[in-house]
Amino acid sequence: MENESQAHGQILQIFLDETTGAFQSYKKLAEQAVEQVSDDEFFKTVDAESNSLATICKHVGGNLKSRWTDFLTTDGEKPSRNRDAEFSADGDTRETIRQTWENGFQTLFETLQSLTAADLDKIVQIRSGDFTVVKAINRAMMHTASHVGQIQFLAKHLRSNDWKTLSVPKNQSAEFTDWLRNKDDKGSHLEATGEFAKRDLK
């Protein structure tokens, strides 16, 4: 019974470690995309209903800061958060938005590091709704991943022919598979695709 409990705890710890690694990869991919655009492009909206890269990054940072501050003990939607303001970049600079982004992820990573396997069965609240810790983590992962996809898509659109791919280049899927098969340290698949794309640029 004790061995079964230990194995269960180890599996849950692996889940937390893998979650942290996935968030780190998403953060890195978004940053590599944003690094490619100019300041004008960073704040540009492609139409009246679209968000700019600036506001998407600001929203992700604000969301993570709110959700992961006092994660286990307070509602994830903090009274101090102004979600609507996250979709306006008026008065912001690239640096202020970078700080919001970094603060959000720092709060996320510090909280994930503090969690234990025993915490995963606990209940947390988001907008007065009850969520298991695992469900709240997965919810945050899906939310962040969706916006990182938007960041990559928009940055690629703005850069057009000057875009440096962060994924497997067109018509090189088989080559990537062979390259990955012979790679000693497989690491994160998300980061491996970017490494593969940049291998000839070093």
Secondary structure, DSSP 8 states (H G I E B T S, - for coil): -HHHHHHHHHHHHHHHHHHHHHHHHHHHHHHHHHTTS-HHHHT--SSTT---HHHHHHHHHHHHHHHHTTTTTS-SS-TT--TGGGG--TT--HHHHHHHHHHHHHHHHHHHHH--GGGGGSEEEETTEEEEHHHHHHHHHHHHHHHHHHHHHHHHHHHGGG---SS--TT-HHHHHHHHHT-S----HHHHHHHHHTGGG-
